[in-house]
């Protein structure tokens, strides 16, 4: 997704400041979302690892029965 930004040199000083503030806010929001997504990913990965280990333990136990 590309964002079209007007010619920075032709913008007024106030417009440039507004653009910078808007971009800084957008970056902060994305950074926050990345942190949340990373935490969710890590929690899901830990749960997946736990379930895979349980599955492996069950398969190992079943191998003794067969």
N, C-alpha and C positions, 0 to 999 in steps of 0.2 A: 504494500500500500504506500503510495507516494503522496506526499503533501506538497502542494504548490505554494511557494512563499513568494510574495511580491518582491520586486527588485529592492533590495535592502537599501541601496544607495539613494533611491528616489523617495524613500519614506521620510516622513517628518521625524524629528527626535522623539516626540511623544508616541508616535505609532511604533517606532523601533522599541521603545521601552515597553509598550503594551505587548508587542510580539515576544519580547524576551521574557516578560513575566508569564505570559501564557505558556510558552515553551518550558519554562522552569517548573510551572505547576504540572504540566502534562508529564514531564520527566519524573517528578516526585510521585505522581499517581502510578506510573508504570513501575517505578522502583518498589513501591509498596505492594503492588500486585505480584511482582516477581518474588518478593519475600514470602508472601502468603502462599503462592503456588509452590515454592520450594519446600515450605513446611508441609503442605498437603502431600506433595510428592514423596518426601521423606517418610511421612507417616504411612502412606500407602505402600511404599517399598518395604518398610519394616514389617507391616502386616503380611505382605506377600511372602517375604522371607520366612516368617513364622509359620504360615500355612504350608509352604513348601517343605519345611523341616518336619512338620507334623505328618504330612503326607508320606514323606520318606520314612519316618519312624513306623508308620502303619504298614507300609509296603515291606519294610524289613521284618516286622513282626509276622506278617502273613507268609513270608518266605519260609519261616520255621514250621508253619502249619502244613504247607504243601508238601 
